[in-house]
Every structure is written in C-alpha cells, then in structure tokens.
Amino acid sequence: MVDVSTKDNTKRTAMACCIVVLGKRVFDLVLANQMGKEMFLEWRKSLALTEQNRPAA
C-alpha cells in the first residue's frame, strides 16, 4: 500500500456503461412501462443472491 496522504486533491471524472440482458417476460414488462425502477432493482437483487448460491461451472 502506498501512502497518498500528501498528494494534492484532484478532480476526476469517470464514466461507466453496461449491457443488460433481459428475458422476454421482464423485457415486455419494461417495454410496457409495467416494471418500475424499484421493482427492477428488487428483482435484480434477488437474482444476484441466486447467482451467488449457484455452484461453479
């Protein structure tokens, strides 16, 4: 680990992007504006938990 406590503060900008792959059912809900952001985030959290419990390939 490097000590950076003496470095001057700098302003930085970051940009990120991603590809989201949805199944037909979820895609149709999003397309019809029937799945709000909160609902999608809850669905994604549950999917992430499922993926964590999946055995390694």
N, C-alpha and C positions, 0 to 999 in steps of 0.2 A: 504494500500500500504506500502511495506517495503522499506526502504532506502537502496539501494545496492551500493551507490556511493563509499563506502570504500572497497568494495570487490576487490580482485585481479582479473585481467583478466585471463580467462582460454580459452583453445582451445577446441571446441566441434565439434562433427561430428553428422550429422543427416541423416537418410535415410527414404525415403518415397516410397510407392507403391500405385497403384490403379488398379482398374478393369474398363476397358472401354467397354461399351456395345454399339454396332453399329447396326443399321438397315441394312437389306440386301443391299439396294441401296448404302449406304455410305461404307459398308464393301467391296462391289465389286469394288468401285472406289479406295479405299485404296489398295486393293489387286492387282489391275491392274496398280498401281502407277499412277493413273489419278487424285489423290487428293493430292496436295502438303500440306506441313505443314501449310503454311499461310492460304490456303483455309479451312483447317480443323479448325484452330483456329478461323477464322471468323464465320464459321458455328456454332462452339461451343458457341461463344459469343452471337449469335442471339438466340440460344436455351436457354441459361441462362436467357436472357431477357424474353423469353416466359414463362419459369418456374417461374420467379418472379411474373408475372402477372396472374398466374394460381390460381384460388380460392383454399383455403384449403379444403382437403378432409374431 
